[in-house]
Amino acid sequence: RIEVLRTGGLNGLQTVPWRIEGRRTSQGFSINDTMVLEGIVTIPSGQEATEIVIGLNTNDGDEIAESFDVVLLRPSGGSSLGSPARAVVTIETNGSPHGVFKFDCFSRYG
């Protein structure tokens, strides 16, 4: 969930399109990791905030952390974009993508 704030005037229904950009990871961000790539946020008159909800697809394997940007685009209804209009979202490491090292406690050496 990413909160979108509306500052200044609160008059009128406003809509703001958004999209996912700039996928970054050393092993690549899969377009299949998110359920949606763009959408529109609607903020009713008098409301100061709303949320963008981006569903994530779960992966069966271990993965390194991945990140992407959520960018607000041209709002309608006479409003304008403030700063920041870009948020970085990081999907944390899933499992142990680089392996786990441990001793075999049941081995007998002699």
N, CA, C and O atoms as CSV, one atom per row, in Angstrom:
chain,resi,resn,atom,element,x,y,z
A,1,ARG,N,N,0.840,-1.179,0.000
A,1,ARG,CA,C,0.000,0.000,0.000
A,1,ARG,C,C,0.886,1.242,0.000
A,1,ARG,O,O,1.847,1.339,0.763
A,2,ILE,N,N,0.546,2.177,-0.860
A,2,ILE,CA,C,1.291,3.424,-0.951
A,2,ILE,C,C,0.294,4.562,-0.764
A,2,ILE,O,O,-0.684,4.670,-1.503
A,3,GLU,N,N,0.547,5.398,0.217
A,3,GLU,CA,C,-0.367,6.503,0.479
A,3,GLU,C,C,-0.115,7.650,-0.496
A,3,GLU,O,O,1.028,8.035,-0.742
A,4,VAL,N,N,-1.202,8.189,-1.045
A,4,VAL,CA,C,-1.154,9.348,-1.930
A,4,VAL,C,C,-1.818,10.499,-1.189
A,4,VAL,O,O,-2.980,10.400,-0.793
A,5,LEU,N,N,-1.080,11.596,-1.000
A,5,LEU,CA,C,-1.584,12.745,-0.250
A,5,LEU,C,C,-2.077,13.837,-1.184
A,5,LEU,O,O,-1.543,14.035,-2.275
A,6,ARG,N,N,-3.103,14.537,-0.734
A,6,ARG,CA,C,-3.643,15.695,-1.454
A,6,ARG,C,C,-3.489,16.887,-0.525
A,6,ARG,O,O,-4.103,16.931,0.541
A,7,THR,N,N,-2.680,17.843,-0.922
A,7,THR,CA,C,-2.457,19.026,-0.094
A,7,THR,C,C,-3.017,20.250,-0.800
A,7,THR,O,O,-3.365,20.194,-1.979
A,8,GLY,N,N,-3.100,21.343,-0.080
A,8,GLY,CA,C,-3.690,22.548,-0.660
A,8,GLY,C,C,-5.204,22.433,-0.616
A,8,GLY,O,O,-5.771,22.017,0.394
A,9,GLY,N,N,-5.845,22.795,-1.690
A,9,GLY,CA,C,-7.303,22.728,-1.751
A,9,GLY,C,C,-7.830,21.311,-1.782
A,9,GLY,O,O,-7.203,20.402,-2.326
A,10,LEU,N,N,-8.999,21.144,-1.186
A,10,LEU,CA,C,-9.632,19.827,-1.139
A,10,LEU,C,C,-10.939,19.799,-1.921
A,10,LEU,O,O,-11.762,18.903,-1.735
A,11,ASN,N,N,-11.127,20.780,-2.791
A,11,ASN,CA,C,-12.387,20.892,-3.525
A,11,ASN,C,C,-12.417,19.993,-4.748
A,11,ASN,O,O,-11.428,19.874,-5.471
A,12,GLY,N,N,-13.538,19.375,-4.967
A,12,GLY,CA,C,-13.782,18.609,-6.181
A,12,GLY,C,C,-13.179,17.221,-6.196
A,12,GLY,O,O,-12.187,16.938,-5.524
A,13,LEU,N,N,-13.804,16.369,-6.979
A,13,LEU,CA,C,-13.315,15.025,-7.223
A,13,LEU,C,C,-12.080,15.122,-8.113
A,13,LEU,O,O,-12.095,15.810,-9.133
A,14,GLN,N,N,-11.005,14.426,-7.722
A,14,GLN,CA,C,-9.755,14.449,-8.485
A,14,GLN,C,C,-9.353,13.024,-8.821
A,14,GLN,O,O,-9.558,12.107,-8.026
A,15,THR,N,N,-8.781,12.845,-10.000
A,15,THR,CA,C,-8.233,11.540,-10.378
A,15,THR,C,C,-6.779,11.716,-10.781
A,15,THR,O,O,-6.401,12.717,-11.390
A,16,VAL,N,N,-5.969,10.720,-10.427
A,16,VAL,CA,C,-4.538,10.755,-10.749
A,16,VAL,C,C,-4.132,9.379,-11.286
A,16,VAL,O,O,-4.179,8.390,-10.554
A,17,PRO,N,N,-3.737,9.314,-12.556
A,17,PRO,CA,C,-3.223,8.045,-13.068
A,17,PRO,C,C,-1.845,7.743,-12.471
A,17,PRO,O,O,-1.111,8.659,-12.101
A,18,TRP,N,N,-1.504,6.470,-12.380
A,18,TRP,CA,C,-0.189,6.049,-11.902
A,18,TRP,C,C,0.261,4.846,-12.706
A,18,TRP,O,O,-0.549,4.157,-13.326
A,19,ARG,N,N,1.589,4.596,-12.689
A,19,ARG,CA,C,2.111,3.398,-13.343
A,19,ARG,C,C,3.407,2.949,-12.675
A,19,ARG,O,O,4.068,3.715,-11.974
A,20,ILE,N,N,3.744,1.703,-12.910
A,20,ILE,CA,C,4.992,1.138,-12.402
A,20,ILE,C,C,6.075,1.332,-13.450
A,20,ILE,O,O,5.869,1.054,-14.632
A,21,GLU,N,N,7.242,1.817,-13.003
A,21,GLU,CA,C,8.389,2.039,-13.883
A,21,GLU,C,C,9.663,1.610,-13.191
A,21,GLU,O,O,9.665,1.316,-11.995
A,22,GLY,N,N,10.745,1.575,-13.943
A,22,GLY,CA,C,12.089,1.459,-13.396
A,22,GLY,C,C,12.345,0.244,-12.550
A,22,GLY,O,O,12.869,0.360,-11.442
A,23,ARG,N,N,11.989,-0.915,-13.043
A,23,ARG,CA,C,12.236,-2.135,-12.286
A,23,ARG,C,C,13.731,-2.355,-12.145
A,23,ARG,O,O,14.460,-2.317,-13.136
A,24,ARG,N,N,14.194,-2.584,-10.919
A,24,ARG,CA,C,15.626,-2.701,-10.666
A,24,ARG,C,C,15.947,-3.907,-9.791
A,24,ARG,O,O,15.351,-4.100,-8.731
A,25,THR,N,N,16.882,-4.700,-10.245
A,25,THR,CA,C,17.481,-5.772,-9.456
A,25,THR,C,C,18.638,-6.319,-10.272
A,25,THR,O,O,18.642,-6.204,-11.498
A,26,SER,N,N,19.592,-6.896,-9.623
A,26,SER,CA,C,20.722,-7.442,-10.367
A,26,SER,C,C,20.290,-8.629,-11.232
A,26,SER,O,O,20.954,-8.952,-12.217
A,27,GLN,N,N,19.194,-9.270,-10.871
A,27,GLN,CA,C,18.731,-10.418,-11.651
A,27,GLN,C,C,17.449,-10.106,-12.415
A,27,GLN,O,O,16.860,-11.004,-13.017
A,28,GLY,N,N,17.009,-8.854,-12.401
A,28,GLY,CA,C,15.838,-8.456,-13.173
A,28,GLY,C,C,14.542,-8.613,-12.411
A,28,GLY,O,O,14.330,-9.616,-11.730
A,29,PHE,N,N,13.683,-7.631,-12.525
A,29,PHE,CA,C,12.353,-7.663,-11.916
A,29,PHE,C,C,11.394,-8.223,-12.945
A,29,PHE,O,O,11.305,-7.703,-14.057
A,30,SER,N,N,10.691,-9.254,-12.596
A,30,SER,CA,C,9.758,-9.871,-13.526
A,30,SER,C,C,8.461,-9.077,-13.557
A,30,SER,O,O,7.913,-8.720,-12.514
A,31,ILE,N,N,7.987,-8.810,-14.739
A,31,ILE,CA,C,6.717,-8.107,-14.884
A,31,ILE,C,C,5.591,-8.902,-14.230
A,31,ILE,O,O,4.534,-8.349,-13.925
A,32,ASN,N,N,5.812,-10.185,-14.017
A,32,ASN,CA,C,4.808,-11.043,-13.389
A,32,ASN,C,C,4.801,-10.929,-11.867
A,32,ASN,O,O,3.956,-11.545,-11.217
A,33,ASP,N,N,5.725,-10.152,-11.276
A,33,ASP,CA,C,5.772,-10.017,-9.825
A,33,ASP,C,C,4.642,-9.147,-9.279
A,33,ASP,O,O,4.290,-9.268,-8.106
A,34,THR,N,N,4.074,-8.283,-10.099
A,34,THR,CA,C,2.946,-7.461,-9.657
A,34,THR,C,C,1.696,-7.848,-10.427
A,34,THR,O,O,1.771,-8.306,-11.567
A,35,MET,N,N,0.550,-7.661,-9.793
A,35,MET,CA,C,-0.708,-8.024,-10.421
A,35,MET,C,C,-1.188,-6.965,-11.403
A,35,MET,O,O,-1.895,-7.278,-12.361
A,36,VAL,N,N,-0.803,-5.700,-11.168
A,36,VAL,CA,C,-1.187,-4.601,-12.064
A,36,VAL,C,C,0.040,-3.740,-12.337
A,36,VAL,O,O,0.962,-3.690,-11.524
A,37,LEU,N,N,0.051,-3.060,-13.489
A,37,LEU,CA,C,1.169,-2.186,-13.848
A,37,LEU,C,C,0.783,-0.718,-13.886
A,37,LEU,O,O,1.651,0.152,-13.950
A,38,GLU,N,N,-0.520,-0.434,-13.847
A,38,GLU,CA,C,-0.985,0.946,-13.857
A,38,GLU,C,C,-2.406,1.010,-13.335
A,38,GLU,O,O,-3.095,-0.005,-13.233
A,39,GLY,N,N,-2.832,2.219,-13.007
A,39,GLY,CA,C,-4.179,2.397,-12.502
A,39,GLY,C,C,-4.510,3.866,-12.352
A,39,GLY,O,O,-3.752,4.733,-12.788
A,40,ILE,N,N,-5.641,4.141,-11.735
A,40,ILE,CA,C,-6.093,5.513,-11.489
A,40,ILE,C,C,-6.557,5.608,-10.048
A,40,ILE,O,O,-7.345,4.785,-9.583
A,41,VAL,N,N,-6.067,6.612,-9.349
A,41,VAL,CA,C,-6.489,6.898,-7.981
A,41,VAL,C,C,-7.562,7.975,-8.043
A,41,VAL,O,O,-7.392,8.985,-8.726
A,42,THR,N,N,-8.656,7.767,-7.340
A,42,THR,CA,C,-9.725,8.758,-7.268
A,42,THR,C,C,-9.813,9.283,-5.844
A,42,THR,O,O,-9.876,8.508,-4.890
A,43,ILE,N,N,-9.816,10.614,-5.705
A,43,ILE,CA,C,-9.911,11.239,-4.380
A,43,ILE,C,C,-11.142,12.142,-4.375
A,43,ILE,O,O,-11.186,13.130,-5.108
A,44,PRO,N,N,-12.134,11.814,-3.562
A,44,PRO,CA,C,-13.351,12.622,-3.506
A,44,PRO,C,C,-13.100,14.012,-2.908
A,44,PRO,O,O,-12.090,14.238,-2.242
A,45,SER,N,N,-14.008,14.915,-3.149
A,45,SER,CA,C,-13.941,16.256,-2.589
A,45,SER,C,C,-13.854,16.186,-1.067
A,45,SER,O,O,-14.601,15.437,-0.437
A,46,GLY,N,N,-12.954,16.957,-0.477
A,46,GLY,CA,C,-12.798,17.013,0.968
A,46,GLY,C,C,-11.861,15.971,1.545
A,46,GLY,O,O,-11.517,16.053,2.725
A,47,GLN,N,N,-11.436,14.998,0.762
A,47,GLN,CA,C,-10.555,13.936,1.259
A,47,GLN,C,C,-9.096,14.299,1.020
A,47,GLN,O,O,-8.737,14.786,-0.052
A,48,GLU,N,N,-8.240,14.055,2.043
A,48,GLU,CA,C,-6.827,14.437,1.981
A,48,GLU,C,C,-5.896,13.324,1.503
A,48,GLU,O,O,-4.777,13.611,1.081
A,49,ALA,N,N,-6.320,12.077,1.558
A,49,ALA,CA,C,-5.416,10.984,1.207
A,49,ALA,C,C,-6.200,9.776,0.721
A,49,ALA,O,O,-7.384,9.609,1.012
A,50,THR,N,N,-5.498,8.950,-0.023
A,50,THR,CA,C,-6.017,7.658,-0.455
A,50,THR,C,C,-4.823,6.730,-0.623
A,50,THR,O,O,-3.688,7.139,-0.379
A,51,GLU,N,N,-5.055,5.507,-1.030
A,51,GLU,CA,C,-3.965,4.547,-1.177
A,51,GLU,C,C,-3.981,3.897,-2.544
A,51,GLU,O,O,-5.034,3.693,-3.147
A,52,ILE,N,N,-2.790,3.577,-3.016
A,52,ILE,CA,C,-2.631,2.700,-4.169
A,52,ILE,C,C,-2.273,1.340,-3.592
A,52,ILE,O,O,-1.334,1.221,-2.805
A,53,VAL,N,N,-3.009,0.333,-3.977
A,53,VAL,CA,C,-2.737,-1.025,-3.513
A,53,VAL,C,C,-2.209,-1.814,-4.702
A,53,VAL,O,O,-2.885,-1.959,-5.721
A,54,ILE,N,N,-0.999,-2.316,-4.553
A,54,ILE,CA,C,-0.378,-3.106,-5.616
A,54,ILE,C,C,-0.228,-4.534,-5.098
A,54,ILE,O,O,0.575,-4.806,-4.205
A,55,GLY,N,N,-0.998,-5.419,-5.663
A,55,GLY,CA,C,-0.906,-6.823,-5.272
A,55,GLY,C,C,0.356,-7.452,-5.837
A,55,GLY,O,O,0.737,-7.177,-6.975
A,56,LEU,N,N,0.995,-8.284,-5.055
A,56,LEU,CA,C,2.210,-8.970,-5.482
A,56,LEU,C,C,1.923,-10.445,-5.666
A,56,LEU,O,O,1.235,-11.063,-4.853
A,57,ASN,N,N,2.449,-10.998,-6.731
A,57,ASN,CA,C,2.359,-12.438,-6.963
A,57,ASN,C,C,3.461,-13.116,-6.166
A,57,ASN,O,O,4.602,-12.652,-6.163
A,58,THR,N,N,3.136,-14.188,-5.505
A,58,THR,CA,C,4.143,-14.907,-4.737
A,58,THR,C,C,4.904,-15.854,-5.656
A,58,THR,O,O,4.356,-16.397,-6.615
A,59,ASN,N,N,6.163,-16.033,-5.340
A,59,ASN,CA,C,7.020,-16.929,-6.108
A,59,ASN,C,C,7.369,-18.124,-5.242
A,59,ASN,O,O,7.497,-18.004,-4.024
A,60,ASP,N,N,7.519,-19.256,-5.864
A,60,ASP,CA,C,7.841,-20.467,-5.125
A,60,ASP,C,C,9.300,-20.533,-4.721
A,60,ASP,O,O,9.626,-21.091,-3.674
A,61,GLY,N,N,10.182,-19.974,-5.532
A,61,GLY,CA,C,11.609,-20.078,-5.261
A,61,GLY,C,C,12.143,-18.939,-4.427
A,61,GLY,O,O,11.428,-17.985,-4.120
A,62,ASP,N,N,13.404,-19.047,-4.064
A,62,ASP,CA,C,14.089,-17.994,-3.331
A,62,ASP,C,C,14.478,-16.883,-4.302
A,62,ASP,O,O,14.888,-17.154,-5.430
A,63,GLU,N,N,14.350,-15.637,-3.862
A,63,GLU,CA,C,14.677,-14.504,-4.717
A,63,GLU,C,C,15.384,-13.428,-3.920
A,63,GLU,O,O,15.209,-13.316,-2.707
A,64,ILE,N,N,16.196,-12.628,-4.628
A,64,ILE,CA,C,16.832,-11.475,-4.002
A,64,ILE,C,C,15.829,-10.325,-3.970
A,64,ILE,O,O,14.790,-10.382,-4.627
A,65,ALA,N,N,16.147,-9.276,-3.198
A,65,ALA,CA,C,15.262,-8.111,-3.118
A,65,ALA,C,C,15.143,-7.456,-4.493
A,65,ALA,O,O,16.117,-7.379,-5.242
A,66,GLU,N,N,13.951,-6.990,-4.809
A,66,GLU,CA,C,13.679,-6.316,-6.072
A,66,GLU,C,C,12.976,-5.000,-5.756
A,66,GLU,O,O,12.290,-4.889,-4.740
A,67,SER,N,N,13.143,-4.009,-6.619
A,67,SER,CA,C,12.428,-2.758,-6.400
A,67,SER,C,C,11.911,-2.191,-7.705
A,67,SER,O,O,12.418,-2.488,-8.786
A,68,PHE,N,N,10.886,-1.366,-7.572
A,68,PHE,CA,C,10.302,-0.690,-8.725
A,68,PHE,C,C,9.763,0.648,-8.248
A,68,PHE,O,O,9.585,0.867,-7.050
A,69,ASP,N,N,9.503,1.542,-9.199
A,69,ASP,CA,C,8.969,2.864,-8.887
A,69,ASP,C,C,7.480,2.904,-9.214
A,69,ASP,O,O,7.031,2.310,-10.194
A,70,VAL,N,N,6.729,3.606,-8.385
A,70,VAL,CA,C,5.344,3.934,-8.692
A,70,VAL,C,C,5.320,5.431,-8.949
A,70,VAL,O,O,5.706,6.225,-8.091
A,71,VAL,N,N,4.862,5.813,-10.138
A,71,VAL,CA,C,4.929,7.202,-10.577
A,71,VAL,C,C,3.515,7.754,-10.764
A,71,VAL,O,O,2.679,7.142,-11.429
A,72,LEU,N,N,3.264,8.924,-10.163
A,72,LEU,CA,C,2.001,9.621,-10.391
A,72,LEU,C,C,2.125,10.409,-11.702
A,72,LEU,O,O,3.162,11.008,-11.986
A,73,LEU,N,N,1.048,10.397,-12.493
A,73,LEU,CA,C,1.066,11.059,-13.794
A,73,LEU,C,C,0.162,12.281,-13.774
A,73,LEU,O,O,-0.074,12.837,-12.701
A,74,ARG,N,N,-0.342,12.712,-14.888
A,74,ARG,CA,C,-1.134,13.942,-15.028
A,74,ARG,C,C,-2.481,13.866,-14.315
A,74,ARG,O,O,-3.379,13.166,-14.784
A,75,PRO,N,N,-2.642,14.560,-13.205
A,75,PRO,CA,C,-3.939,14.554,-12.510
A,75,PRO,C,C,-5.000,15.335,-13.290
A,75,PRO,O,O,-4.680,16.208,-14.097
A,76,SER,N,N,-6.250,15.006,-13.035
A,76,SER,CA,C,-7.353,15.728,-13.678
A,76,SER,C,C,-8.050,16.615,-12.651
A,76,SER,O,O,-7.700,16.603,-11.470
A,77,GLY,N,N,-9.022,17.372,-13.100
A,77,GLY,CA,C,-9.839,18.171,-12.203
A,77,GLY,C,C,-9.198,19.471,-11.755
A,77,GLY,O,O,-9.666,20.090,-10.799
A,78,GLY,N,N,-8.125,19.901,-12.431
A,78,GLY,CA,C,-7.497,21.173,-12.088
A,78,GLY,C,C,-6.374,21.065,-11.073
A,78,GLY,O,O,-5.765,22.082,-10.740
A,79,SER,N,N,-6.077,19.885,-10.571
A,79,SER,CA,C,-4.983,19.730,-9.607
A,79,SER,C,C,-3.661,19.574,-10.351
A,79,SER,O,O,-3.640,19.447,-11.576
A,80,SER,N,N,-2.570,19.585,-9.611
A,80,SER,CA,C,-1.246,19.435,-10.211
A,80,SER,C,C,-0.417,18.469,-9.377
A,80,SER,O,O,-0.785,18.133,-8.252
A,81,LEU,N,N,0.709,18.025,-9.940
A,81,LEU,CA,C,1.601,17.118,-9.221
A,81,LEU,C,C,2.530,17.906,-8.319
A,81,LEU,O,O,3.060,18.946,-8.708
A,82,GLY,N,N,2.717,17.408,-7.129
A,82,GLY,CA,C,3.694,17.960,-6.206
A,82,GLY,C,C,4.926,17.066,-6.185
A,82,GLY,O,O,5.091,16.186,-7.030
A,83,SER,N,N,5.769,17.308,-5.220
A,83,SER,CA,C,6.978,16.512,-5.084
A,83,SER,C,C,7.000,15.872,-3.700
A,83,SER,O,O,6.745,16.559,-2.711
A,84,PRO,N,N,7.294,14.588,-3.603
A,84,PRO,CA,C,7.671,13.688,-4.687
A,84,PRO,C,C,6.451,13.127,-5.402
A,84,PRO,O,O,5.383,12.987,-4.806
A,85,ALA,N,N,6.613,12.806,-6.681
A,85,ALA,CA,C,5.565,12.158,-7.469
A,85,ALA,C,C,6.023,10.762,-7.879
A,85,ALA,O,O,5.434,10.138,-8.761
A,86,ARG,N,N,7.078,10.281,-7.228
A,86,ARG,CA,C,7.637,8.949,-7.499
A,86,ARG,C,C,7.964,8.306,-6.158
A,86,ARG,O,O,8.583,8.932,-5.297
A,87,ALA,N,N,7.545,7.052,-5.985
A,87,ALA,CA,C,7.851,6.305,-4.766
A,87,ALA,C,C,8.566,5.021,-5.150
A,87,ALA,O,O,8.182,4.356,-6.113
A,88,VAL,N,N,9.602,4.670,-4.403
A,88,VAL,CA,C,10.323,3.419,-4.634
A,88,VAL,C,C,9.730,2.349,-3.717
A,88,VAL,O,O,9.622,2.543,-2.506
A,89,VAL,N,N,9.353,1.228,-4.309
A,89,VAL,CA,C,8.801,0.099,-3.569
A,89,VAL,C,C,9.805,-1.042,-3.671
A,89,VAL,O,O,10.275,-1.366,-4.762
A,90,THR,N,N,10.134,-1.651,-2.535
A,90,THR,CA,C,11.067,-2.772,-2.523
A,90,THR,C,C,10.356,-4.026,-2.051
A,90,THR,O,O,9.705,-4.035,-1.006
A,91,ILE,N,N,10.492,-5.083,-2.836
A,91,ILE,CA,C,9.996,-6.400,-2.441
A,91,ILE,C,C,11.176,-7.075,-1.761
A,91,ILE,O,O,12.201,-7.328,-2.394
A,92,GLU,N,N,11.035,-7.362,-0.496
A,92,GLU,CA,C,12.138,-7.906,0.289
A,92,GLU,C,C,12.560,-9.291,-0.194
A,92,GLU,O,O,11.818,-9.972,-0.901
A,93,THR,N,N,13.749,-9.684,0.196
A,93,THR,CA,C,14.289,-10.994,-0.151
A,93,THR,C,C,13.329,-12.092,0.275
A,93,THR,O,O,12.775,-12.063,1.374
A,94,ASN,N,N,13.143,-13.049,-0.604
A,94,ASN,CA,C,12.266,-14.184,-0.339
A,94,ASN,C,C,13.138,-15.419,-0.131
A,94,ASN,O,O,13.780,-15.888,-1.070
A,95,GLY,N,N,13.166,-15.940,1.069
A,95,GLY,CA,C,13.958,-17.135,1.340
A,95,GLY,C,C,15.434,-16.823,1.422
A,95,GLY,O,O,15.830,-15.795,1.972
A,96,SER,N,N,16.243,-17.702,0.882
A,96,SER,CA,C,17.700,-17.565,0.902
A,96,SER,C,C,18.241,-17.727,-0.512
A,96,SER,O,O,18.731,-18.798,-0.871
A,97,PRO,N,N,18.155,-16.666,-1.321
A,97,PRO,CA,C,18.496,-16.793,-2.729
A,97,PRO,C,C,19.955,-17.144,-3.002
A,97,PRO,O,O,20.271,-17.656,-4.076
A,98,HIS,N,N,20.837,-16.882,-2.063
A,98,HIS,CA,C,22.252,-17.167,-2.284
A,98,HIS,C,C,22.707,-18.418,-1.536
A,98,HIS,O,O,23.900,-18.720,-1.509
A,99,GLY,N,N,21.787,-19.135,-0.939
A,99,GLY,CA,C,22.120,-20.359,-0.228
A,99,GLY,C,C,22.309,-20.137,1.256
A,99,GLY,O,O,22.472,-19.004,1.709
A,100,VAL,N,N,22.288,-21.201,1.998
A,100,VAL,CA,C,22.497,-21.185,3.448
A,100,VAL,C,C,23.626,-22.164,3.746
A,100,VAL,O,O,23.587,-23.317,3.316
A,101,PHE,N,N,24.616,-21.707,4.472
A,101,PHE,CA,C,25.727,-22.570,4.859
A,101,PHE,C,C,25.558,-22.965,6.315
A,101,PHE,O,O,25.195,-22.142,7.156
A,102,LYS,N,N,25.823,-24.230,6.606
A,102,LYS,CA,C,25.732,-24.697,7.981
A,102,LYS,C,C,26.562,-25.964,8.114
A,102,LYS,O,O,26.956,-26.572,7.119
A,103,PHE,N,N,26.819,-26.347,9.343
A,103,PHE,CA,C,27.523,-27.588,9.618
A,103,PHE,C,C,26.525,-28.720,9.730
A,103,PHE,O,O,25.394,-28.536,10.181
A,104,ASP,N,N,26.960,-29.882,9.315
A,104,ASP,CA,C,26.156,-31.074,9.485
A,104,ASP,C,C,26.422,-31.586,10.895
A,104,ASP,O,O,27.449,-32.216,11.147
A,105,CYS,N,N,25.524,-31.323,11.788
A,105,CYS,CA,C,25.725,-31.660,13.219
A,105,CYS,C,C,25.738,-33.155,13.470
A,105,CYS,O,O,26.147,-33.594,14.545
A,106,PHE,N,N,25.308,-33.931,12.518
A,106,PHE,CA,C,25.233,-35.368,12.737
A,106,PHE,C,C,26.419,-36.128,12.152
A,106,PHE,O,O,26.490,-37.352,12.256
A,107,SER,N,N,27.335,-35.410,11.545
A,107,SER,CA,C,28.527,-36.073,10.990
A,107,SER,C,C,29.515,-36.372,12.112
A,107,SER,O,O,29.641,-35.606,13.067
A,108,ARG,N,N,30.207,-37.490,11.981
A,108,ARG,CA,C,31.227,-37.858,12.971
A,108,ARG,C,C,32.568,-37.940,12.259
A,108,ARG,O,O,32.759,-38.688,11.300
A,109,TYR,N,N,33.451,-37.164,12.760
A,109,TYR,CA,C,34.792,-37.159,12.180
A,109,TYR,C,C,35.737,-37.716,13.215
A,109,TYR,O,O,35.595,-37.418,14.400
A,110,GLY,N,N,36.690,-38.510,12.802
A,110,GLY,CA,C,37.557,-39.041,13.825
A,110,GLY,C,C,38.788,-39.570,13.350
A,110,GLY,O,O,39.600,-40.048,14.142
